[in-house]
Amino acid sequence: MSSTSSPTEPAKCNDMTQVRAGVDSVDAQLVELLVVRFAYMDAAARIKTDRDAVRDEARKQQVLKNVQDAASGSGIPVEVVADLWERLVEASITYELDKWDAKRL
């Protein structure tokens, strides 16, 4: 399989080379999406005028609930998704605080 071809669909994989190529492709897509997500954190750091507004527990809980609802019934473990997003949101808050501070301190 060349690097420019699409990965084999999971149900059609016949060997670990195909599985690994698919996982690598998904990982690359996830990184691209994280780049966009963190760009939104840059925007939030620019827009928020109060440093205390960076940590918004109500919004955090809403994001976590949204993700758990999306994962529910999908066949993937909701607890794993919730744990990943907890870590992602906390990392995003830390990133946004650093960006906020860099713009104002």
C-alpha positions in Angstrom: 0.0 0.0 0.0 1.4 3.4 -0.9 1.4 6.3 1.5 -1.1 8.2 -0.7 -3.7 5.5 -0.8 -6.6 5.3 1.6 -6.3 2.8 4.4 -8.3 -0.4 4.3 -11.6 -0.2 6.2 -11.3 -2.0 9.6 -13.8 -4.7 8.7 -11.8 -5.5 5.4 -8.3 -5.7 7.0 -6.7 -9.0 6.4 -3.3 -8.4 8.1 -1.6 -6.3 10.7 0.1 -4.1 8.1 -3.4 -2.9 7.0 -4.5 -2.5 10.6 -1.4 -0.5 11.5 -1.7 1.7 8.4 -5.3 2.4 9.3 -4.4 3.3 12.9 -1.5 5.6 11.6 -4.0 7.3 9.3 -6.5 7.9 12.1 -3.8 9.2 14.4 -2.6 11.7 11.8 -6.2 12.9 11.4 -6.6 13.2 15.1 -3.5 15.3 15.3 -4.9 17.6 12.6 -8.1 17.9 14.6 -6.2 18.7 17.7 -4.4 21.5 15.8 -7.7 23.0 15.1 -9.0 22.5 18.7 -5.9 24.2 20.1 -6.3 27.1 17.7 -9.7 27.6 19.3 -7.9 27.7 22.7 -5.7 30.4 21.2 -8.8 32.3 20.2 -10.3 31.9 23.6 -7.1 33.2 25.3 -7.2 36.2 23.0 -10.9 36.9 23.6 -11.2 36.3 27.4 -10.4 39.5 29.3 -10.3 37.8 32.7 -7.8 35.1 33.5 -10.3 33.5 35.9 -12.6 32.9 33.0 -10.2 30.5 31.4 -11.2 27.7 33.8 -15.0 27.4 33.4 -16.1 24.3 35.3 -19.7 24.4 33.9 -18.4 24.5 30.4 -15.9 21.7 31.1 -18.8 19.5 32.5 -20.8 20.3 29.4 -18.0 19.3 27.1 -17.5 16.0 29.0 -21.2 15.3 28.9 -21.4 16.0 25.2 -18.6 13.6 24.5 -20.0 10.9 26.7 -23.4 11.3 25.0 -21.7 11.0 21.6 -19.8 7.9 22.7 -22.8 6.2 24.2 -24.2 3.6 22.0 -21.3 3.8 19.6 -19.7 0.6 20.7 -16.7 2.3 22.2 -16.2 2.4 26.0 -17.7 5.6 27.3 -15.4 5.5 30.4 -12.3 5.5 28.2 -13.6 8.4 26.1 -14.5 10.3 29.2 -11.0 9.8 30.6 -9.4 10.9 27.4 -11.5 14.0 27.2 -10.9 14.9 30.9 -7.2 14.9 30.1 -7.7 16.8 26.8 -9.8 19.5 28.5 -7.3 19.9 31.4 -4.4 20.1 28.9 -6.4 22.6 26.9 -7.0 24.8 30.0 -3.3 24.7 30.9 -2.5 25.6 27.3 -5.0 28.5 27.3 -3.7 29.8 30.6 -0.2 29.8 29.2 -1.4 31.7 26.1 -3.5 34.1 28.2 -0.5 34.9 30.4 1.9 35.3 27.4 -0.5 37.9 25.9 -0.9 39.9 29.1 1.9 39.4 31.5 
